[in-house]
Amino acid sequence: MSAKHIFAKNLTSSDLIPLLQEWLSKQGYEIRTVANRIDASIDDAKLKILIEDYGKGCTINIFGTSENAKSVASYISEISDFGYASASCEYCGTMFSAEQSKCPQCGAYRKSKKK
């Protein structure tokens, strides 16, 4: 099962979850939502979407086939200011926008790149 890690600006989990539930239902997926996680299935295709809030945005981890994960990411790009540029924190491993210099989880600043 492949994973796609993305950061959505200007959307929190409470904004995103109802929109994803409605969109996935219209696509024919059977939905089950627990806290900040959506499990969706259609035929043999299964998706697991984990959403973590970070202030004015959220990190979205999509697990499933590449095609289905790409489809969900495409939908999210239509409804948000979207950034694929994400990187993990060198200290705690949290994925967040590469545009941010400070980790929203642990507060650590990104290490500067050596020249």
C-alpha positions in Angstrom: 0.0 0.0 0.0 1.6 3.3 -1.1 1.5 6.4 1.0 1.2 10.1 0.0 2.1 12.8 2.5 0.7 16.3 1.7 0.1 19.6 3.6 -3.1 21.5 3.0 -3.0 25.2 3.8 -6.0 27.0 5.3 -7.9 23.8 6.1 -8.2 22.1 9.4 -9.4 18.5 10.0 -12.9 19.8 11.0 -13.0 21.6 7.6 -11.6 18.8 5.6 -13.3 15.7 6.9 -16.9 16.5 6.0 -15.8 17.6 2.5 -13.8 14.4 2.0 -16.7 12.3 3.3 -19.1 13.9 0.9 -16.8 13.7 -2.1 -15.8 10.0 -1.4 -19.4 9.1 -1.0 -20.2 10.6 -4.4 -17.4 8.6 -5.9 -19.1 5.4 -4.6 -16.8 4.8 -1.6 -18.1 3.2 1.6 -16.9 5.5 4.4 -16.0 5.0 8.1 -14.7 7.9 10.1 -13.0 7.6 13.5 -11.5 10.8 15.0 -9.1 12.3 12.4 -9.1 9.1 10.3 -11.2 8.2 7.3 -11.3 4.6 6.1 -12.9 4.3 2.6 -13.4 1.3 0.3 -14.8 0.7 -3.1 -14.8 -2.8 -4.6 -11.3 -4.1 -3.7 -9.7 -0.6 -3.4 -9.1 0.6 0.1 -8.0 4.0 1.4 -6.9 5.2 4.8 -6.6 8.9 5.3 -5.0 10.3 8.5 -5.4 14.1 9.1 -3.4 16.1 11.7 -4.1 19.7 12.5 -1.4 22.3 12.7 -2.8 25.8 13.2 -4.1 27.1 9.9 -3.4 23.9 8.0 -3.2 20.2 8.3 -1.0 17.3 7.3 -2.7 14.5 5.3 -1.3 11.0 5.0 -3.1 9.0 2.4 -2.5 5.2 2.3 -3.8 3.1 -0.6 -3.1 2.5 -4.3 -1.2 5.2 -6.1 -4.2 6.0 -8.4 -6.7 6.4 -5.5 -4.3 8.4 -3.4 -3.6 10.7 -6.4 -7.3 11.1 -6.9 -7.9 12.2 -3.3 -4.8 14.5 -3.4 -6.2 16.1 -6.6 -9.5 16.7 -5.0 -7.9 18.4 -2.0 -5.9 20.6 -4.3 -9.2 21.9 -5.8 -10.6 22.9 -2.4 -7.5 24.4 -0.7 -4.3 26.4 -1.1 -2.3 23.3 -1.7 1.4 22.6 -1.2 3.1 19.3 -2.2 6.3 20.7 -0.7 6.5 18.9 2.6 9.4 17.5 4.6 9.7 15.8 7.9 11.0 17.4 11.1 14.6 16.4 11.8 13.7 16.0 15.5 10.3 14.4 15.8 9.6 13.2 12.2 6.3 15.1 11.7 5.6 15.9 8.1 4.8 19.6 7.5 5.1 22.2 4.8 8.7 22.9 3.6 7.7 26.6 3.5 7.6 26.6 7.3 10.8 27.0 9.3 9.4 25.8 12.6 7.8 22.4 13.3 4.1 22.8 14.4 4.4 19.6 16.6 7.6 20.0 18.6 8.5 23.7 17.8 12.0 22.8 16.5 13.4 24.9 13.8 14.6 23.2 10.6 18.3 22.6 10.4 20.0 24.9 7.9 21.4 23.2 4.8 25.1 23.0 4.5 26.6 24.7 1.5 
